Amino acid sequence: MADKRVMRSPRNPFAIAQRQFDEAAAILGLDEATREILRWPMREFHFLIPVRMDDGSVRVFKGFRVQYNDARGPAKGGIRFHPEETIDTVRALAAWMTWKTAVMDLPLGGGKGGVVCNPKELSPTELERLSRGYIRQVARFIGANIDVPAPDVYTTPQIMAWMMDEYDIIKGHWEPGVITGKPVELGGSRGRIDATARGGIYTVREAAKVLEIDLRGQPAAIQGYGNAGSFAHKLAVEILGMKVVAVSDSRGGIYDPDGLDYYQLIEHKRRTGSVAGFPDTTPISNEDLLELPVTVLFPAALENIITEENAPRIKARIIAELANGPTTPDADVILHQRGVFVIPDFLCNAGGVTVSYFEQVQDAMNYYWKEEEVHQRLDEKMTKAFHDVYQMSQEARVHNRLAAYLVAVSRVVQAMKLRGWV
Ligand code: GLU
């Protein structure tokens, strides 16, 4: 089987995704055909996107879209614009989307897209042409009932708006459900913008209940200050009453034991492009931030930042994985042995796709909910999924990530069986 093509490096996200799946498949006793389908994408597209740059030259970007599995519904997942994007990263993220929609019990499958590019070096008009170029390449493979993209690392509601517009022009009709994470004015859902962080905060609240920890006034640290990380700061304070003592982004981090003010900090980041240099704080590296003595640690950036090397030094009681794939499998074992309660990525950060699903439902009705209704429905979904996973971890006596896999994989397998695939 083509699996041999997967680079066996311990840091290859797809090798990690397959290893995690294999562990769950062994416990569930899945047969060979079922494993073969689920450890590899069902379909993937590789293409080139020519973009006319502002200086008149043409640059050619490499793009991917992976439809990992659609047994439970249309493939669903974001598009990343990142200079280090690789097909194996997109495959891993598409696999995790499959488990994410299943653990949330959404009627969706899993997919992901990516473009190898550095959006920070593109002008707004170049970014628009790249976004439209991406859709021209995938328009024939996506659709509200086929595969539904959304934002991810370095992609925004504005980019979703350009993408939807390009798709509508190609198809010659209005079809907002083809893409989610759109601006509210263009068929987006209220509450989508902070949904990833909000969903994660609800799972932390539930974790604190089962661990019998009072989070009020307790310290938290956040690695990554994009959409998920910055809203996690706001909501950890507002919903959980926590004190966020450290945050970081790709340019550096800051620490203040008395707690950082969200509104002042977001204004500083807007002005300067980074959290670094925020007045009256101590600089801290991304690595040191992870090892601070906090109650909750939120990794909210990229993959593989908690490894077997630093896991023994992590002091947090709860790790709430807002990023996809921040913890390696070896680190998972160490954290579990040390009693750190990990809320695994595809549960913790599932708020984004859950409100994306709500967005699709509203688009289909062409009728839109109030923000409070979105929050309440999201809370219900997150709380239910958290307890499904927690209960499985207790029954099967496994760590939370493996428990989440057992819940999610069984649901996808059940759909494949009912369809007669296996
Ligand atoms: N990119 C987000 C994720 O990793 C959201 C995906 C979506 O809304 O489809 O879950």
Residues whose N, C-alpha, C, O or C-beta is under 5 A from the ligand:
A	BS01	LIG	K76 G77 G78 V148 A150 P151 D152 N349 G352 V353 S356
